[in-house]
Amino acid sequence: MKAELPKAGDLVVVTRAASVQFVKPIRCRVIRVLDWITYDGWCWLDVYQLNAKGDAVVRRSIFVQPAGLQIENPVPAPRTPSRAGAARNVRRGPSPAGVPPVRRPADGGVT
C-alpha cells in the first residue's frame, strides 16, 4: 500500500522518519510534488521551509518517503467580512437619472 502524497498547500513536518538527513525536524509548506523518477516509496517535494512563526524562510527541493511525513492540514477559520468590507460588497442598482446615490456613514448613523 502506497503512502498518500501531500498536496500543494499542505503543511508537513519532515522528520528522520521521512529521510535520515532530517535529524532536526523541519516544518514546510508544500509547493508541489515533483514528477521526477525516484526509488519506489520516495518522492521529491518542492517546499517552503517555515520558521517558528510560520513564515517561509527558504525554498527547497527535498527527497523524502511520504510514509514518514507528518501532514498537518489545519482547518481554516471561517472568514467573516468586516463591516466596511460588507458595505463595499453590497450590490447597488442603477440610480434614477439626476438622483445621487445615498451615502451612509461607516458608523451606521443617518445623514
Phi, psi and omega in degrees: 000127181277144176287148180288134178282145175292163179248162176304132180097343179293145174263124182233147171254123183257117181240184178300336178294334179272328178192140184296342181288344183262068178297317175261120182299148175232152175256139183220154170252124183286130174270310178194160172266122182283145183264035179283148178288130182221180173291154179300131179090005179235160175206161173258133177240139169265121186222162165256122175283137184254148174271186183298331179276352181092010178273142177290129181245334179203146176264134183222155167248122185237147182253112189220167170263116181304330180296335181267356180282144172257107183269123178247110177251090180296141178286124180295138178290142178297138181263128175248132181292144176290163181300317180293320180294322180294321180293324180291329186272359180287131180276128179247136178282175180293141179272151178301152182303130176084354180255117180290151178293151180286130177255126179252139178292156183296334182279001177085001179287170180260139179260000000 
